Amino acid sequence: MNLANRLEDAFFSNDVLSAVRVILEEKSSTSLIDRLDEVASRELQKNEFKNVTLILRAIEQIISKDKDCINRLVHQGVVIKISVLHLFAS
Protein backbone atom coordinates (compact mmCIF):
# COMPACT_ATOMS: atom_id res chain seq x y z
CA MET A 1 0.00 0.00 0.00
CA ASN A 2 1.43 3.39 -0.90
CA LEU A 3 1.87 6.43 1.34
CA ALA A 4 -1.24 8.23 0.09
CA ASN A 5 -3.50 5.22 0.67
CA ARG A 6 -2.09 4.62 4.13
CA LEU A 7 -2.59 8.28 5.04
CA GLU A 8 -6.16 8.08 3.72
CA ASP A 9 -6.81 5.44 6.38
CA ALA A 10 -5.45 7.81 9.03
CA PHE A 11 -7.61 10.65 7.63
CA PHE A 12 -10.71 8.47 7.71
CA SER A 13 -10.19 7.63 11.38
CA ASN A 14 -8.75 11.10 12.19
CA ASP A 15 -5.88 9.28 13.89
CA VAL A 16 -2.65 11.24 14.31
CA LEU A 17 -0.79 8.22 15.68
CA SER A 18 -1.58 6.24 12.53
CA ALA A 19 -0.20 9.10 10.44
CA VAL A 20 2.90 9.21 12.66
CA ARG A 21 3.46 5.48 12.09
CA VAL A 22 3.08 5.86 8.33
CA ILE A 23 5.57 8.74 8.21
CA LEU A 24 8.06 6.99 10.49
CA GLU A 25 7.97 3.87 8.34
CA GLU A 26 8.81 6.04 5.33
CA LYS A 27 11.28 8.40 7.01
CA SER A 28 14.34 6.95 5.30
CA SER A 29 12.84 7.59 1.87
CA THR A 30 14.44 10.48 0.03
CA SER A 31 11.11 11.36 -1.57
CA LEU A 32 9.03 11.38 1.65
CA ILE A 33 8.59 15.15 1.81
CA ASP A 34 7.69 15.40 -1.87
CA ARG A 35 5.11 12.63 -1.49
CA LEU A 36 3.69 14.24 1.69
CA ASP A 37 3.53 17.52 -0.22
CA GLU A 38 1.57 15.84 -3.01
CA VAL A 39 -0.90 14.35 -0.55
CA ALA A 40 -1.29 17.65 1.32
CA SER A 41 -1.74 19.61 -1.92
CA ARG A 42 -4.41 17.16 -3.08
CA GLU A 43 -6.21 17.48 0.26
CA LEU A 44 -6.05 21.29 0.05
CA GLN A 45 -7.58 21.19 -3.43
CA LYS A 46 -10.45 19.15 -1.97
CA ASN A 47 -10.74 21.67 0.93
CA GLU A 48 -9.92 18.89 3.41
CA PHE A 49 -8.04 21.16 5.79
CA LYS A 50 -8.47 18.75 8.68
CA ASN A 51 -6.38 16.19 6.79
CA VAL A 52 -3.59 18.68 6.17
CA THR A 53 -3.70 19.59 9.84
CA LEU A 54 -3.42 15.89 10.70
CA ILE A 55 -0.26 15.60 8.57
CA LEU A 56 1.23 18.68 10.23
CA ARG A 57 0.39 17.38 13.71
CA ALA A 58 2.01 14.03 12.88
CA ILE A 59 5.18 15.77 11.66
CA GLU A 60 5.18 17.93 14.80
CA GLN A 61 5.01 14.84 17.02
CA ILE A 62 7.79 13.14 15.10
CA ILE A 63 10.21 16.05 15.18
CA SER A 64 9.63 16.61 18.88
CA LYS A 65 10.93 13.09 19.63
CA ASP A 66 13.38 12.10 16.90
CA LYS A 67 16.39 14.37 16.27
CA ASP A 68 17.67 12.18 13.45
CA CYS A 69 14.34 12.51 11.73
CA ILE A 70 14.39 16.30 12.18
CA ASN A 71 17.70 16.52 10.33
CA ARG A 72 16.49 14.27 7.54
CA LEU A 73 13.21 16.15 7.10
CA VAL A 74 14.92 19.54 7.17
CA HIS A 75 17.40 18.32 4.57
CA GLN A 76 14.47 17.25 2.37
CA GLY A 77 12.83 20.68 2.66
CA VAL A 78 10.08 20.13 5.21
CA VAL A 79 10.38 23.65 6.65
CA ILE A 80 9.65 25.26 3.30
CA LYS A 81 6.79 22.86 2.56
CA ILE A 82 5.20 23.37 5.99
CA SER A 83 5.42 27.16 5.64
CA VAL A 84 3.53 26.98 2.35
CA LEU A 85 0.95 24.54 3.77
CA HIS A 86 0.32 26.80 6.78
CA LEU A 87 -0.39 29.71 4.43
CA PHE A 88 -3.02 27.72 2.56
CA ALA A 89 -4.51 25.96 5.58
CA SER A 90 -4.97 29.21 7.52
C-alpha positions in Angstrom: 0.0 0.0 0.0 1.4 3.4 -0.9 1.9 6.4 1.3 -1.2 8.2 0.1 -3.5 5.2 0.7 -2.1 4.6 4.1 -2.6 8.3 5.0 -6.2 8.1 3.7 -6.8 5.4 6.4 -5.4 7.8 9.0 -7.6 10.7 7.6 -10.7 8.5 7.7 -10.2 7.6 11.4 -8.7 11.1 12.2 -5.9 9.3 13.9 -2.6 11.2 14.3 -0.8 8.2 15.7 -1.6 6.2 12.5 -0.2 9.1 10.4 2.9 9.2 12.7 3.5 5.5 12.1 3.1 5.9 8.3 5.6 8.7 8.2 8.1 7.0 10.5 8.0 3.9 8.3 8.8 6.0 5.3 11.3 8.4 7.0 14.3 7.0 5.3 12.8 7.6 1.9 14.4 10.5 0.0 11.1 11.4 -1.6 9.0 11.4 1.6 8.6 15.1 1.8 7.7 15.4 -1.9 5.1 12.6 -1.5 3.7 14.2 1.7 3.5 17.5 -0.2 1.6 15.8 -3.0 -0.9 14.3 -0.5 -1.3 17.6 1.3 -1.7 19.6 -1.9 -4.4 17.2 -3.1 -6.2 17.5 0.3 -6.0 21.3 0.1 -7.6 21.2 -3.4 -10.4 19.1 -2.0 -10.7 21.7 0.9 -9.9 18.9 3.4 -8.0 21.2 5.8 -8.5 18.7 8.7 -6.4 16.2 6.8 -3.6 18.7 6.2 -3.7 19.6 9.8 -3.4 15.9 10.7 -0.3 15.6 8.6 1.2 18.7 10.2 0.4 17.4 13.7 2.0 14.0 12.9 5.2 15.8 11.7 5.2 17.9 14.8 5.0 14.8 17.0 7.8 13.1 15.1 10.2 16.0 15.2 9.6 16.6 18.9 10.9 13.1 19.6 13.4 12.1 16.9 16.4 14.4 16.3 17.7 12.2 13.4 14.3 12.5 11.7 14.4 16.3 12.2 17.7 16.5 10.3 16.5 14.3 7.5 13.2 16.2 7.1 14.9 19.5 7.2 17.4 18.3 4.6 14.5 17.3 2.4 12.8 20.7 2.7 10.1 20.1 5.2 10.4 23.7 6.7 9.6 25.3 3.3 6.8 22.9 2.6 5.2 23.4 6.0 5.4 27.2 5.6 3.5 27.0 2.4 0.9 24.5 3.8 0.3 26.8 6.8 -0.4 29.7 4.4 -3.0 27.7 2.6 -4.5 26.0 5.6 -5.0 29.2 7.5 
